[in-house]
């Protein structure tokens, strides 16, 4: 059983990230800070290894500092921290749905391999749910790989809608650079 003490969860949008959740006096869920980025990048690389795509991680600490803590931050994150350091993150951003309005997209929920199965992912995900409720958004969204059964089962515990109907589309950097408009031909 997880014994958690929630501290000051009734915050306005401007102060939403100052909330802390303490877990048995040794685990804290808190707003991520610039100083946390080296640990965050290590967790991102660990996830990429797990997903068999380590070569795909191109982001740097410098880029994360600029895009997460610059003039117009494009992402935010919570960290799970214990006496060993940062052992998990929930990295998210605000998106806009043409049908629903402002939503939250959980880009990654990562708990380091040695700390999985201890309720840390649950605490991070439930902090994301609390954030969505605080912001009164109509949706909290995320993706999960179809082969990641532990993650799928984790989200099913929340009665989440796992939609197999939509396909993910993307153009990568090289495709974007090589693109020539057919309208100008």
C-alpha positions in Angstrom: 0.0 0.0 0.0 1.3 3.5 -0.8 1.1 5.9 2.0 1.3 9.4 0.5 0.8 12.7 2.1 -0.4 15.4 -0.3 0.8 18.9 0.4 -0.9 22.0 -0.9 -2.7 20.5 -4.0 -5.2 23.4 -4.2 -3.0 25.7 -6.3 -3.8 28.0 -9.1 -2.5 27.4 -12.6 0.5 29.8 -12.0 1.6 27.9 -9.0 0.7 24.4 -10.1 4.3 23.1 -10.1 5.1 24.0 -6.5 3.2 21.0 -5.2 5.1 18.2 -3.5 3.9 14.7 -2.6 6.0 12.9 0.0 6.2 9.1 0.1 7.1 7.5 3.4 9.6 10.5 4.0 12.0 9.1 1.4 10.3 9.7 -1.9 9.3 13.1 -3.2 7.3 14.0 -6.3 8.1 17.6 -7.2 8.3 20.0 -10.1 11.4 19.5 -12.2 14.1 22.1 -12.1 16.9 23.0 -14.5 19.5 21.3 -12.2 17.6 18.0 -12.7 18.2 17.8 -16.5 21.3 15.7 -16.4 19.4 13.0 -14.5 16.4 13.5 -16.7 18.5 12.9 -19.8 19.9 9.7 -18.3 16.4 8.4 -17.7 15.5 9.3 -21.3 18.5 7.3 -22.5 17.5 4.4 -20.3 14.0 4.4 -21.8 15.5 4.5 -25.3 17.6 1.4 -24.5 14.5 -0.3 -23.2 12.6 0.6 -26.4 15.6 -0.7 -28.5 16.2 2.7 -30.0 19.2 4.3 -28.2 20.4 5.9 -31.4 17.2 8.0 -31.5 18.1 10.2 -28.5 19.5 13.4 -30.0 18.3 15.9 -27.4 21.0 17.6 -25.2 21.0 19.1 -21.8 21.6 22.5 -23.4 18.6 22.1 -25.7 16.4 20.9 -22.8 17.5 24.0 -20.8 16.6 26.3 -23.6 13.3 24.7 -24.5 12.2 23.8 -20.9 13.4 26.8 -19.0 13.8 29.5 -21.6 11.5 32.4 -22.4 8.7 30.1 -23.7 9.0 26.7 -22.2 7.5 23.9 -24.3 7.7 21.1 -21.8 7.4 20.6 -18.0 8.1 17.6 -15.8 7.8 16.1 -12.4 10.5 14.1 -10.8 10.4 11.3 -8.3 13.4 11.7 -6.0 14.7 9.6 -3.1 17.9 9.5 -1.1 19.6 8.0 -4.2 18.6 10.9 -6.5 16.1 11.2 -9.3 14.6 7.8 -10.0 11.6 8.7 -12.2 10.0 11.5 -14.3 6.7 12.4 -15.9 7.5 14.8 -18.8 4.5 16.6 -20.3 3.4 19.5 -22.4 0.2 21.4 -23.1 -1.5 20.7 -26.4 -4.6 21.9 -28.1 -7.4 19.7 -29.4 -9.6 21.3 -32.0 -12.5 19.3 -30.5 -11.8 19.6 -26.8 -9.5 22.6 -26.2 -6.5 22.7 -23.9 -5.2 19.2 -23.0 -2.1 17.7 -21.4 0.1 15.3 -23.3 2.2 13.0 -21.1 5.2 12.5 -23.3 7.0 10.0 -21.1 6.6 8.4 -17.7 9.9 6.8 -16.8 11.0 5.0 -13.7 14.6 3.6 -13.6 14.7 -0.1 -14.0 15.9 -0.9 -10.4 13.1 1.1 -8.9 10.1 -0.3 -10.9 7.3 -2.2 -9.1 7.5 0.0 -6.0 4.6 2.4 -6.7 6.7 5.2 -8.1 5.1 5.2 -11.6 1.7 5.2 -9.9 2.6 8.3 -7.9 4.0 10.1 -10.9 0.9 9.2 -13.0 -1.5 10.1 -10.2 0.3 13.5 -10.0 -0.4 13.9 -13.7 -4.0 13.1 -13.0 -4.1 15.7 -10.2 -2.5 18.3 -12.5 -5.2 17.6 -15.2 -7.9 18.0 -12.5 -6.3 21.2 -11.2 -6.1 22.7 -14.7 -9.7 21.4 -15.5 -8.5 20.0 -18.8 -10.9 17.6 -20.7 -8.1 15.1 -21.5 -4.8 13.7 -20.3 -3.3 11.9 -23.2 -0.3 9.6 -23.8 1.0 6.9 -26.0 2.2 3.4 -25.2 4.0 0.9 -27.4 1.8 -2.0 -28.4 4.4 -4.5 -27.2 4.9 -2.9 -23.8 2.6 -5.2 -21.8 3.6 -4.0 -18.4 2.8 -0.4 -19.4 -0.5 -1.4 -21.0 -1.5 -3.3 -17.9 -0.5 -0.3 -15.8 -2.8 2.1 -17.7 -5.6 -0.5 -17.8 -5.7 -0.3 -14.0 -7.0 3.3 -14.5 -9.7 2.2 -16.9 -7.9 4.2 -19.6 -9.0 4.3 -23.2 -6.3 2.7 -25.2 -7.2 3.6 -28.8 -6.0 1.2 -31.5 -7.8 3.2 -34.2 -5.4 6.1 -34.7 -2.0 5.7 -36.5 0.9 8.0 -35.5 2.3 10.1 -38.3 5.6 12.0 -38.4 8.1 13.5 -40.7 11.7 13.4 -39.3 14.3 16.2 -39.7 15.8 14.9 -42.9 12.4 14.5 -44.5 11.5 18.1 -43.5 14.7 19.5 -44.9 14.3 17.6 -48.2 10.7 18.6 -48.7 9.8 20.5 -51.8 6.3 21.8 -52.1 4.3 20.3 -55.0 2.4 23.5 -55.2 5.5 25.4 -56.5 6.2 22.8 -59.3 
